[in-house]
């Protein structure tokens, strides 16, 4: 299934033109109050090393058909030095339209695993071998992982740089009085319920709006939040039942591997091949016009394109597309080159969610890979590019 990798609580799918998607969120005095609120939440959540909570996810996504999704269960999260190495446990029951399933998902910083009770399937893999996708992919029930508890720094960096805020009346969530703030995170709108006492999140609603209405609307609600929980080693282990089918993940094209070669065309019909770019640093972004998080990454790519000129190749590889990517680029002021019809290349690179960034070193090997619109990914991308370019100049 083609997925759009969204940050925070976000799950799956986004579509529509960003200019048509914006919901008006006032940025008057609520803007200053919103910044203060998220600064307080940042301080509170960074003080939590481990947390246990019950969750409920309800919502739908529209991409052709309307898909109703829901899940409930219990989560245990423990922060590590980077998001991908976090300790995570999810016990869940989930429903997708008419299908109901249950299972357990765990990660211990090195290995990740998923026991799907419906299919009696045990899937596992090293975190560095894309095992992290088992727990951090943007889909039910994994969307119940409140990643803000796991970020080692700036868990609400996106909110603190949002377009606008609107503070509503206080509401109760699981008997906890909460401040309610709606944030313009265009191309989506995010509403947070923040405990007035602990300043920890109790809920989040995400709306991605398309030209004809809401294309995604999900609410994640937390209850029985224990911010002093001390996890045991067995919390992040799964006892595999006898007879379960096992499948190992070998993941994405990881750093140090030879980058698969490809040849594609630009919208104008010019041929571009990765082999012809050998000797240069290449940043490849797998993206689509309907993907909201892709739009969040694109200004960073434009910044790199403008800052480094000819010494760096920034290239958008358009995938899973039904619209006009060239028009989208022009309308939004992005000038770095793109190539189209990259579905097979995405398959060769084992791309399961977008945006997916690959940095290719001058020797043709993969130097960096990341998925999603995570501020930490953006900083890492700049650092990797800067290092490669400086090495190339020596």
C-alpha positions in Angstrom: 0.0 0.0 0.0 1.3 3.4 -0.9 1.7 5.6 2.2 2.4 9.2 3.0 4.7 9.3 6.0 3.4 12.0 8.3 5.0 13.3 11.5 3.6 13.4 15.0 0.4 11.4 15.4 -0.3 11.5 11.7 -1.3 8.3 10.0 -2.0 7.8 6.3 -2.9 9.7 3.1 -3.0 13.4 2.2 -4.2 15.1 -1.0 -5.3 18.3 -2.6 -3.6 21.6 -3.5 -2.0 23.4 -0.5 -3.5 26.7 -1.5 -7.0 25.2 -1.3 -6.3 23.2 1.8 -5.6 26.0 4.3 -8.1 26.3 7.1 -8.0 29.8 8.6 -6.5 29.7 12.1 -6.2 33.0 13.7 -2.7 34.2 14.7 -3.6 37.2 17.0 -2.9 37.1 20.7 -3.6 33.3 20.6 -0.3 33.1 18.7 1.8 34.2 21.6 -0.2 32.1 24.0 0.1 29.1 21.7 3.9 29.4 21.6 4.0 29.7 25.4 1.8 26.6 25.7 4.0 24.5 23.5 7.2 25.7 25.2 5.6 24.4 28.5 4.6 21.1 26.9 8.1 20.7 25.5 9.7 21.1 28.9 7.2 18.7 30.4 7.5 16.0 27.8 11.3 16.1 27.7 11.3 15.4 31.5 9.6 12.1 30.8 11.9 9.3 30.1 9.3 6.5 29.9 5.5 6.5 29.7 2.7 4.1 29.6 -0.8 4.9 28.4 -4.0 3.5 26.9 -5.0 4.8 23.5 -7.9 5.0 21.1 -7.7 6.0 17.5 -10.8 6.9 15.4 -11.0 8.4 12.0 -11.1 7.9 8.2 -9.1 8.6 5.1 -10.3 9.3 1.6 -8.1 8.3 -1.4 -10.5 7.0 -3.9 -12.5 4.9 -1.4 -13.2 6.0 2.1 -11.4 3.8 4.6 -12.6 3.7 8.2 -9.8 3.1 10.7 -9.8 2.6 14.4 -7.6 1.0 17.0 -7.3 0.8 20.8 -4.8 -0.7 23.2 -1.9 0.1 25.5 1.5 1.7 24.7 4.8 1.8 26.5 7.4 4.2 25.2 11.0 4.8 26.4 13.2 7.5 24.8 16.7 6.7 23.5 19.3 8.9 21.8 17.5 8.9 18.4 13.9 8.3 17.4 14.6 5.1 15.5 16.3 3.5 18.5 13.4 4.1 20.9 12.0 1.3 23.0 8.3 0.7 22.1 5.5 -1.7 22.9 2.0 -1.6 21.5 -0.7 -4.1 22.3 -3.7 -3.4 20.1 -7.0 -4.3 18.5 -7.5 -2.5 15.2 -10.3 -2.3 12.6 -9.9 -1.3 9.0 -13.3 -1.1 7.3 -14.7 -4.6 7.9 -11.4 -6.3 9.0 -10.6 -6.6 12.7 -7.2 -7.7 13.9 -5.1 -7.7 17.1 -1.4 -8.0 17.8 1.7 -6.8 19.6 4.4 -4.6 18.2 7.8 -4.1 20.0 11.2 -2.5 19.5 14.2 -2.5 21.8 16.6 -0.1 20.0 18.2 -2.9 18.0 15.4 -5.2 16.9 11.7 -4.6 16.1 8.9 -7.2 15.7 5.2 -7.4 15.0 3.0 -10.4 15.9 -0.2 -10.2 13.8 -2.8 -12.3 15.6 -5.2 -12.3 12.7 -2.7 -13.8 10.3 -0.6 -15.6 12.9 2.4 -13.9 11.4 5.6 -12.8 13.2 7.6 -10.2 11.3 10.9 -9.0 12.7 14.0 -7.2 11.6 17.0 -5.1 12.8 16.1 -1.5 13.3 18.9 -0.4 11.0 17.5 -2.8 8.4 14.2 -1.0 8.3 12.8 -2.9 11.3 11.8 0.5 12.7 9.1 0.7 10.0 7.2 -1.9 12.0 6.7 0.5 14.9 7.0 4.0 13.3 5.1 3.6 10.1 2.1 6.0 9.8 -0.8 3.6 10.0 -3.2 2.2 12.6 -2.2 1.1 15.2 1.3 2.5 14.9 -0.1 6.0 14.8 -0.8 5.6 18.5 2.9 6.0 19.1 3.1 9.5 20.4 6.5 10.3 18.9 6.8 13.5 20.9 7.6 11.4 23.9 10.5 9.9 22.0 12.1 12.8 20.3 15.4 13.6 22.1 15.1 17.3 21.4 12.5 19.8 20.0 9.5 17.4 20.2 7.2 20.3 19.2 9.5 22.1 16.9 6.9 22.1 14.1 4.2 23.6 16.3 6.5 26.3 17.6 7.0 27.4 14.0 3.4 27.0 12.9 1.5 29.6 10.8 -1.1 30.3 13.5 -2.9 29.2 16.7 -6.4 29.2 18.0 -7.0 28.5 21.7 -10.4 27.0 22.5 -12.4 26.4 25.7 -11.0 23.9 28.1 -12.3 20.3 27.8 -12.0 17.1 29.7 -10.2 14.0 28.3 -10.5 10.9 30.4 -11.5 13.1 33.4 -8.4 15.3 32.9 -9.0 19.0 32.3 -7.2 20.1 29.2 -6.3 23.2 27.3 -7.3 23.0 23.6 -5.2 24.5 20.9 -5.6 24.3 17.1 -2.5 24.8 15.1 -2.2 25.7 11.4 0.3 23.2 10.1 -0.6 23.7 6.5 -1.3 21.5 4.6 -3.0 20.1 7.6 -4.6 21.3 10.8 -3.6 19.8 14.2 -5.6 20.2 17.4 -4.0 19.2 20.7 -5.5 18.5 24.1 -2.9 19.4 26.7 -3.4 18.5 30.4 -3.8 21.8 32.3 -2.0 20.2 35.3 0.9 18.1 33.9 1.3 19.9 30.5 1.4 16.5 28.8 -0.6 15.7 25.7 -3.9 13.8 26.2 -5.1 13.9 22.6 -4.5 15.0 19.0 -6.7 15.5 16.0 -5.3 15.8 12.5 -7.3 17.1 9.5 -5.9 17.1 6.0 -8.2 19.1 3.8 -8.6 18.7 0.1 -10.5 20.8 -2.4 -13.7 18.8 -1.9 -13.5 18.5 1.9 -11.6 16.5 4.4 -9.4 13.8 3.0 -8.2 12.6 6.3 -9.5 13.1 9.8 -8.1 11.2 12.8 -8.3 11.7 16.6 -5.9 9.9 19.0 -7.0 10.0 22.6 -4.9 9.0 25.6 -6.0 7.7 29.0 -4.4 6.4 32.2 -1.2 8.2 31.3 1.6 7.1 33.6 4.6 9.4 33.1 6.6 7.7 35.9 6.3 4.2 34.5 9.5 2.1 34.8 9.6 -0.5 32.0 11.0 -4.0 32.4 13.1 -5.7 29.7 10.2 -8.1 29.0 8.0 -5.2 28.0 9.9 -5.0 24.8 9.8 -8.7 24.0 7.3 -11.0 22.3 6.6 -14.6 23.0 6.0 -16.1 19.6 3.2 -18.7 19.7 4.0 -22.1 18.3 3.1 -22.5 14.6 3.3 -18.8 13.8 4.7 -18.0 10.4 7.9 -16.0 10.6 9.2 -13.3 8.2 12.4 -11.3 8.4 12.6 -7.8 7.1 15.8 -6.9 5.2 14.7 -3.3 4.8 15.6 -0.4 2.6 18.7 0.3 0.6 20.8 1.4 3.6 24.0 3.6 4.0 27.1 2.1 2.4 25.2 0.0 -0.2 25.5 0.7 -3.9 22.6 2.9 -5.0 20.5 1.1 -7.7 20.9 2.7 -11.0 17.9 4.2 -12.8 17.0 6.3 -15.9 14.0 8.5 -16.0 12.7 11.5 -17.9 11.9 15.1 -16.8 8.4 16.4 -17.5 9.9 18.0 -20.6 11.2 14.7 -21.9 14.9 15.1 -21.1 16.6 11.9 -20.0 18.3 11.8 -16.6 20.2 8.8 -15.2 21.9 8.2 -11.9 25.0 6.8 -13.6 25.5 10.1 -15.5 25.5 11.9 -12.1 28.4 9.8 -10.7 31.0 12.0 -9.2 28.5 14.4 -7.7 26.5 14.5 -4.5 22.9 13.7 -5.3 19.8 14.2 -3.0 16.9 12.2 -4.2 13.4 12.8 -2.8 10.6 10.4 -3.6 7.4 12.4 -3.5 3.9 13.1 -4.8 1.7 16.1 -5.1 -1.0 14.6 -2.8 1.4 14.0 0.0 1.2 16.7 2.7 4.5 15.8 4.5 6.2 15.9 1.1 5.3 19.5 0.9 6.9 20.1 4.3 10.2 18.7 3.1 10.3 20.5 -0.2 11.3 24.0 1.2 14.4 22.4 2.7 15.3 20.8 -0.7 14.8 24.1 -2.4 17.0 25.7 0.2 19.8 23.2 -0.5 19.3 23.6 -4.2 19.7 27.4 -4.0 22.6 27.3 -1.5 24.9 24.8 -3.3 24.2 25.4 -7.0 25.9 23.1 -9.4 28.0 21.3 -6.8 24.8 19.5 -5.5 22.1 17.8 -7.5 18.7 18.0 -5.8 16.2 15.8 -7.6 12.6 15.1 -6.9 11.5 11.6 -8.1 7.7 11.8 -8.5 5.9 8.6 -7.7 2.3 7.2 -7.3 1.0 10.3 -9.1 -2.2 11.1 -10.9 -1.8 14.9 -11.1 0.6 17.3 -12.9 3.8 17.5 -10.8 5.4 20.1 -13.1 2.5 22.5 -12.6 2.7 21.8 -8.8 6.4 22.8 -8.7 5.8 25.9 -10.7 2.8 27.0 -8.7 4.6 26.6 -5.4 7.9 28.2 -6.5 10.1 25.2 -6.4 12.9 25.3 -9.0 15.0 22.2 -8.4 14.6 19.5 -11.1 12.2 16.6 -11.0 11.8 13.3 -12.9 8.5 11.5 -13.4 7.0 8.0 -13.4 9.4 6.8 -10.8 7.3 4.0 -9.4 9.7 1.3 -10.5 12.6 3.2 -9.0 10.7 3.5 -5.7 10.2 -0.3 -5.8 14.0 -0.8 -6.4 14.7 1.4 -3.4 12.1 -0.4 -1.3 10.2 2.8 -0.7 7.0 2.1 1.3 6.3 5.7 2.5 6.9 9.2 1.3 8.7 11.5 1.5 11.7 9.3 1.3 15.1 10.9 1.0 18.3 9.3 -0.3 21.7 11.0 -0.4 24.0 9.4 -2.9 27.8 10.0 -2.5 30.0 10.8 -5.5 31.2 7.1 -5.5 27.6 6.0 -6.1 26.9 4.6 -2.7 24.1 5.5 -0.4 25.3 8.0 2.3 21.9 8.7 4.0 18.3 7.6 4.0 15.3 8.9 5.9 11.5 8.8 5.7 9.0 11.4 6.7 8.9 15.1 7.5 10.8 15.0 10.8 12.8 18.2 11.8 15.6 15.8 13.0 15.8 14.4 9.5 16.1 17.8 8.0 19.0 18.7 10.2 20.7 15.4 9.5 20.2 15.9 5.8 21.9 19.3 5.9 24.8 17.8 7.9 25.3 14.9 5.6 25.2 17.1 2.5 27.6 19.6 4.0 30.1 16.8 5.0 30.0 15.2 1.5 30.5 18.5 -0.3 33.4 19.5 2.0 35.1 16.1 1.4 34.6 16.5 -2.3 36.3 19.9 -2.2 39.4 18.6 -0.6 
